[in-house]
Amino acid sequence: MTETFNAYLLREADGAVTGAFEAVPVADLPDGDVTVRVAYTTVNYKDGMVMSGIGRLVRKYPHVPGVDFSGTVEASSHPGFAPGDAVVLTGWRVGEVRWGGFGELARVQGDWLVRLPDGLSLADAMAFGTAGFTAGLAIDTLEAAGMRPDRGEVLVTGASGGVGSVAVALLAARGYTVAASTGRSEAHGYLTGLGAATILDRAELAEQPKRPLAGERFQAAIDNVGGSTLATLLTQIAYGGAVAAVGLTGGNEVTTTVLPFLLRGVSLLGVDSVMCPAARRERVWRAIADGLPAETLDPIAHRHRFEELPDLGRAILRGEVRGRAVVTVGGG
């Protein structure tokens, strides 16, 4: 192992966060029982926040961001992993309170890693990444609540983003009739290609609902937006249906009534991909690998060079990244 590795390192001075590519000593890696040679990472919305110093998610600088990565074990004292094993990491606050995947090496706890599922390449794993894993968790959660392909439409809001894109594709591959909501008119063909049967303009859901209940349209929904969009779609969920809340791009405050819950038995289900237990994490990854042909990822995943990280971090905050931005760190 070399004495240094290339990483995108954040520093803070006088309250301002700046980033640059630096040669970082291997000795500076955090404690952990597995060291991974990173092949691919991605840029998620949270990464954009961390790179810009928004939300004070990072506790200590200097810091290597990157909330997910795939790669090959370089060294391990963990009984479950050996050098050469292909692995994936999402969550566990890596990239926030722990150094993450925006470097050629990462050191983490082996209990946080998932062995790369059969049928996925290291690049495919990051085409899914945190966003795809979150989409898989949302579907798993809704199916546990009774969602079935023969029970009607399923709505995905924020459908052209990372979580939304994979959710549309996974749902369609599982036989669901998918309605996709987006504010990007140029994304309509993209979403139809992923399997969406209906496209809704974001404006149809963006207004605060005028009535506590509207017509029963959707059996379930995966909501990436929150705010008034979540309040509106709750009024349109059919009796006994459910909403999986996975994002808050439209705001974290929801003003609604209890009537959808009391009169229609609607469930509002939270989805947390960060601290998801290992056993469920492995099961959902297996379902993702089995449920979506690799070629379906082609329109979702866009490849980028390591040097493009700063631009991608800014672009995702402006809503300019469609699908998944897969970044080659060391190849695979």
C-alpha positions as CSV (number, residue, x, y, z in Angstrom):
1,M,0.0,0.0,0.0
2,T,1.3,3.4,-0.9
3,E,2.0,6.1,1.7
4,T,-0.5,8.5,0.3
5,F,-3.7,8.4,-1.8
6,N,-5.6,11.0,-3.9
7,A,-8.7,12.3,-2.3
8,Y,-11.1,15.3,-2.5
9,L,-10.5,16.9,0.9
10,L,-12.6,19.5,2.5
11,R,-11.1,22.1,4.9
12,E,-12.8,24.8,7.0
13,A,-11.5,28.2,7.8
14,D,-13.4,31.1,9.3
15,G,-16.7,29.3,8.8
16,A,-16.1,28.7,5.1
17,V,-15.7,25.2,3.6
18,T,-13.4,24.7,0.6
19,G,-12.4,21.6,-1.2
20,A,-9.4,20.5,-3.3
21,F,-7.8,17.3,-4.5
22,E,-4.8,16.4,-2.3
23,A,-2.4,13.6,-1.6
24,V,-3.5,12.4,1.8
25,P,-1.3,10.2,4.0
26,V,-2.7,6.7,4.4
27,A,-1.9,7.1,8.1
28,D,-4.6,9.8,8.3
29,L,-7.4,7.3,7.5
30,P,-9.9,6.8,10.3
31,D,-10.0,3.8,12.5
32,G,-11.7,0.7,11.0
33,D,-11.1,-3.0,10.4
34,V,-11.4,-2.9,6.6
35,T,-9.6,-0.8,4.1
36,V,-11.2,-0.6,0.7
37,R,-9.6,0.4,-2.6
38,V,-12.4,2.6,-4.0
39,A,-13.4,1.9,-7.6
40,Y,-16.5,4.1,-7.9
41,T,-18.5,6.6,-5.9
42,T,-21.5,8.8,-6.7
43,V,-22.7,12.3,-6.0
44,N,-25.9,12.5,-3.9
45,Y,-27.8,15.5,-2.7
46,K,-26.3,15.1,0.7
47,D,-22.8,15.1,-0.8
48,G,-23.6,18.4,-2.5
49,M,-24.6,19.8,0.9
50,V,-21.5,18.5,2.6
51,M,-19.2,19.9,-0.2
52,S,-20.8,23.3,0.2
53,G,-20.8,23.3,4.0
54,I,-24.7,23.4,4.1
55,G,-26.4,22.0,7.1
56,R,-23.3,21.5,9.3
57,L,-23.4,17.8,8.6
58,V,-19.6,17.4,9.1
59,R,-18.3,17.5,12.7
60,K,-14.6,17.7,12.1
61,Y,-12.3,18.9,9.4
62,P,-10.3,18.1,7.3
63,H,-12.9,15.7,5.8
64,V,-13.3,13.4,2.8
65,P,-16.9,13.4,1.7
66,G,-18.8,10.7,-0.2
67,V,-21.7,8.8,1.3
68,D,-21.3,5.7,-0.8
69,F,-18.7,3.7,-2.7
70,S,-17.9,0.4,-4.3
71,G,-14.5,-1.2,-4.4
72,T,-12.2,-4.0,-3.5
73,V,-10.9,-4.9,0.0
74,E,-7.3,-4.0,0.3
75,A,-6.7,-5.0,3.9
76,S,-9.0,-6.5,6.6
77,S,-9.0,-7.7,10.2
78,H,-12.7,-8.4,10.0
79,P,-13.7,-12.1,9.9
80,G,-16.2,-11.6,7.2
81,F,-14.0,-9.9,4.6
82,A,-10.6,-10.7,3.0
83,P,-8.4,-8.8,0.5
84,G,-9.9,-9.0,-3.0
85,D,-13.5,-9.1,-1.9
86,A,-15.8,-6.8,-3.9
87,V,-17.9,-4.7,-1.5
88,V,-20.5,-1.9,-1.4
89,L,-21.0,0.8,1.2
90,T,-24.0,3.1,1.7
91,G,-25.1,4.9,4.9
92,W,-23.8,4.6,8.5
93,R,-23.1,8.4,8.3
94,V,-20.0,7.7,6.2
95,G,-19.2,10.9,4.3
96,E,-20.7,13.0,7.1
97,V,-19.2,12.1,10.5
98,R,-16.8,9.6,8.9
99,W,-14.5,9.9,6.0
100,G,-16.2,8.7,2.8
101,G,-15.7,7.6,-0.8
102,F,-14.3,10.6,-2.5
103,G,-10.8,9.1,-2.2
104,E,-8.8,6.2,-3.6
105,L,-8.9,4.5,-0.2
106,A,-11.5,4.3,2.5
107,R,-11.3,2.7,5.9
108,V,-14.6,1.6,7.6
109,Q,-16.0,-0.9,10.0
110,G,-16.6,-4.2,8.2
111,D,-20.1,-4.6,9.7
112,W,-21.1,-1.6,7.5
113,L,-20.1,-3.3,4.2
114,V,-22.2,-5.4,1.9
115,R,-20.6,-8.0,-0.3
116,L,-21.3,-7.2,-3.9
117,P,-24.3,-9.2,-5.0
118,D,-23.9,-11.7,-7.8
119,G,-24.9,-10.2,-11.1
120,L,-23.8,-6.6,-10.3
121,S,-20.5,-5.0,-11.3
122,L,-18.8,-2.5,-9.1
123,A,-20.0,0.2,-11.5
124,D,-23.6,-1.1,-11.5
125,A,-23.6,-1.0,-7.7
126,M,-22.9,2.7,-7.8
127,A,-25.5,3.2,-10.6
128,F,-27.8,2.2,-7.8
129,G,-25.8,3.5,-4.8
130,T,-27.5,5.2,-1.9
131,A,-30.4,6.4,-4.1
132,G,-31.1,3.0,-5.5
133,F,-30.8,1.3,-2.1
134,T,-33.3,3.9,-0.7
135,A,-35.7,3.2,-3.6
136,G,-35.4,-0.5,-2.9
137,L,-36.0,0.0,0.8
138,A,-39.1,2.1,0.0
139,I,-40.6,-0.6,-2.2
140,D,-39.8,-3.2,0.4
141,T,-41.5,-1.1,3.0
142,L,-44.6,-0.5,0.9
143,E,-44.9,-4.2,-0.1
144,A,-44.8,-5.1,3.6
145,A,-47.7,-2.7,4.0
146,G,-49.8,-4.4,1.3
147,M,-48.8,-2.8,-2.0
148,R,-49.3,-5.2,-4.9
149,P,-49.1,-4.8,-8.7
150,D,-52.8,-5.6,-9.1
151,R,-54.0,-2.9,-6.7
152,G,-53.6,0.2,-8.8
153,E,-51.2,3.0,-9.7
154,V,-48.1,3.8,-7.6
155,L,-46.9,7.4,-7.7
156,V,-43.3,8.4,-7.5
157,T,-42.6,12.1,-6.9
158,G,-39.3,13.8,-7.7
159,A,-39.1,11.0,-10.3
160,S,-36.3,12.3,-12.4
161,G,-33.8,12.4,-9.5
162,G,-31.7,9.5,-8.3
163,V,-34.1,7.8,-5.9
164,G,-37.1,8.5,-8.2
165,S,-35.4,7.2,-11.4
166,V,-34.5,3.9,-9.8
167,A,-37.9,3.6,-8.0
168,V,-39.7,4.0,-11.4
169,A,-37.5,1.4,-13.0
170,L,-37.7,-1.1,-10.2
171,L,-41.5,-0.7,-9.8
172,A,-42.1,-1.1,-13.5
173,A,-39.8,-4.2,-13.6
174,R,-41.9,-5.7,-10.8
175,G,-45.2,-5.2,-12.8
176,Y,-46.5,-2.0,-11.2
177,T,-48.4,0.7,-13.0
178,V,-46.2,3.7,-12.3
179,A,-47.2,7.4,-12.3
180,A,-44.1,9.7,-12.3
181,S,-44.2,13.3,-11.1
182,T,-41.6,15.7,-12.3
183,G,-41.1,19.4,-12.9
184,R,-38.8,18.8,-15.9
185,S,-40.6,18.6,-19.2
186,E,-37.5,17.4,-20.9
187,A,-37.5,14.3,-18.6
188,H,-40.8,12.9,-19.8
189,G,-39.3,10.7,-22.5
190,Y,-36.6,9.5,-20.1
191,L,-39.2,8.5,-17.4
192,T,-41.5,6.8,-20.0
193,G,-38.4,4.8,-21.1
194,L,-37.9,3.7,-17.5
195,G,-41.4,2.3,-17.4
196,A,-43.6,5.1,-16.2
197,A,-47.2,4.7,-17.6
198,T,-48.3,8.3,-16.7
199,I,-46.4,11.6,-16.3
200,L,-47.7,14.2,-13.9
201,D,-46.4,17.8,-13.8
202,R,-45.0,18.7,-10.4
203,A,-47.4,21.6,-10.3
204,E,-50.4,19.3,-10.0
205,L,-49.2,18.3,-6.5
206,A,-47.3,21.3,-5.4
207,E,-50.2,23.4,-4.0
208,Q,-51.3,23.0,-0.5
209,P,-54.5,20.9,-0.6
210,K,-57.7,22.8,-0.4
211,R,-59.7,19.8,1.0
212,P,-58.7,17.2,3.5
213,L,-59.6,14.4,1.1
214,A,-59.6,14.2,-2.7
215,G,-60.5,11.4,-5.0
216,E,-58.7,8.0,-4.3
217,R,-56.2,7.7,-7.2
218,F,-53.0,6.0,-6.0
219,Q,-52.7,2.8,-4.0
220,A,-49.3,3.9,-2.8
221,A,-46.6,6.5,-3.3
222,I,-42.8,7.0,-2.9
223,D,-42.3,10.7,-2.0
224,N,-39.0,12.4,-2.5
225,V,-40.3,15.9,-2.0
226,G,-42.1,16.4,1.3
227,G,-43.8,19.7,2.1
228,S,-47.1,20.6,0.3
229,T,-46.5,17.8,-2.2
230,L,-46.7,15.2,0.5
231,A,-49.7,16.9,2.0
232,T,-51.5,16.8,-1.3
233,L,-50.7,13.2,-2.3
234,L,-51.9,12.0,1.1
235,T,-55.4,13.2,0.2
236,Q,-55.3,11.1,-3.0
237,I,-54.2,7.7,-1.5
238,A,-56.8,5.0,-1.8
239,Y,-58.3,3.2,1.2
240,G,-55.7,1.2,3.1
241,G,-52.8,2.6,1.0
242,A,-49.5,3.9,2.1
243,V,-46.9,6.6,1.4
244,A,-43.1,6.0,1.9
245,A,-41.4,9.3,2.7
246,V,-37.8,9.3,1.5
247,G,-36.9,12.9,0.8
248,L,-37.5,16.6,1.5
249,T,-36.5,18.6,-1.5
250,G,-39.7,20.6,-1.2
251,G,-39.4,21.2,2.5
252,N,-39.4,19.3,5.8
253,E,-42.7,20.7,7.2
254,V,-46.0,19.1,6.3
255,T,-49.3,20.7,7.0
256,T,-52.1,18.2,6.8
257,T,-55.1,16.7,8.6
258,V,-55.5,13.3,10.3
259,L,-58.5,12.5,8.0
260,P,-56.6,10.4,5.4
261,F,-55.4,8.3,8.4
262,L,-58.7,8.1,10.2
263,L,-61.2,7.8,7.3
264,R,-59.1,5.9,4.7
265,G,-56.6,4.0,6.9
266,V,-53.7,5.6,5.0
267,S,-50.2,4.9,6.4
268,L,-47.3,7.4,6.3
269,L,-44.1,5.3,6.5
270,G,-40.6,6.7,7.1
271,V,-37.7,5.2,5.2
272,D,-34.2,5.5,6.6
273,S,-31.3,4.1,4.5
274,V,-28.5,5.4,6.7
275,M,-28.8,3.1,9.8
276,C,-30.7,0.3,8.2
277,P,-29.7,-3.0,9.9
278,A,-27.2,-5.2,8.1
279,A,-29.6,-8.2,7.6
280,R,-32.3,-6.1,5.9
281,R,-29.6,-4.2,4.0
282,E,-28.3,-7.4,2.4
283,R,-31.8,-8.6,1.6
284,V,-32.8,-5.4,-0.2
285,W,-29.5,-5.3,-2.2
286,R,-30.2,-8.9,-3.3
287,A,-33.7,-7.9,-4.4
288,I,-32.3,-4.9,-6.3
289,A,-29.8,-7.1,-8.1
290,D,-32.4,-9.7,-9.0
291,G,-35.1,-7.2,-9.9
292,L,-33.6,-4.9,-12.5
293,P,-31.6,-6.0,-15.6
294,A,-28.3,-4.3,-15.8
295,E,-29.1,-2.7,-19.2
296,T,-31.9,-0.8,-17.5
297,L,-29.3,1.2,-15.7
298,D,-27.9,2.7,-18.9
299,P,-30.2,5.7,-19.1
300,I,-30.1,6.2,-15.4
301,A,-26.4,6.2,-14.8
302,H,-24.1,8.9,-16.2
303,R,-20.3,8.3,-15.9
304,H,-18.0,11.1,-14.7
305,R,-14.3,11.5,-14.1
306,F,-13.0,12.0,-10.5
307,E,-12.0,15.5,-11.4
308,E,-15.6,16.5,-12.0
309,L,-16.6,16.1,-8.4
310,P,-16.7,19.8,-7.5
311,D,-18.8,20.7,-10.5
312,L,-21.2,17.8,-9.8
313,G,-21.6,18.8,-6.1
314,R,-22.8,22.3,-7.2
315,A,-24.9,20.9,-10.0
316,I,-26.9,18.5,-7.9
317,L,-27.8,21.3,-5.5
318,R,-29.2,23.3,-8.5
319,G,-31.3,20.3,-9.5
320,E,-29.3,19.8,-12.7
321,V,-28.3,16.1,-12.2
322,R,-30.7,13.6,-13.7
323,G,-30.6,10.0,-12.6
324,R,-27.3,8.9,-11.0
325,A,-23.9,10.5,-11.3
326,V,-21.4,7.6,-11.2
327,V,-17.8,8.8,-10.6
328,T,-14.8,6.7,-11.5
329,V,-12.2,6.8,-8.8
330,G,-10.0,3.9,-9.5
331,G,-11.9,1.8,-12.0
332,G,-13.1,-1.7,-11.4
